[in-house]
Amino acid sequence: MNPDTGNEKKETLKNLIEAAGTTQRQLSRDTSIAEVTINTWAAGRKIPRLDNAALVAGKLGVSLRTLAKSMHLDVAEVPCDYSLIELKAIAAELGIERVEDLPEDYQVLRRMRDRQN
């Protein structure tokens, strides 16, 4: 669950787009960012400006930290985007008692809770 554990699956922008149930083309439409631009980011040739990164992260339901990490940027010094108190409360709502049972991504945990409510 901790983004810095090192044992998590290596995410790419392509993986994040797929996990969000969308495509690069649809993300382009949803954000009004040129598809060729998103393709360039996904291929790792360029990275987005902060305003575009925030827009894409929001549409994909991930944090800016997760998005930056998916683009192979060093985020070791960037603070995590969640509080442990909030994580514990959400896990308790879902009946998750063991750390091993938590999903790797905080946003996944929140979506699980939202689906349950």
Order of alpha helices (4+ residues) and beta strands (2+ residues): alpha-alpha-alpha-alpha-alpha-alpha-alpha
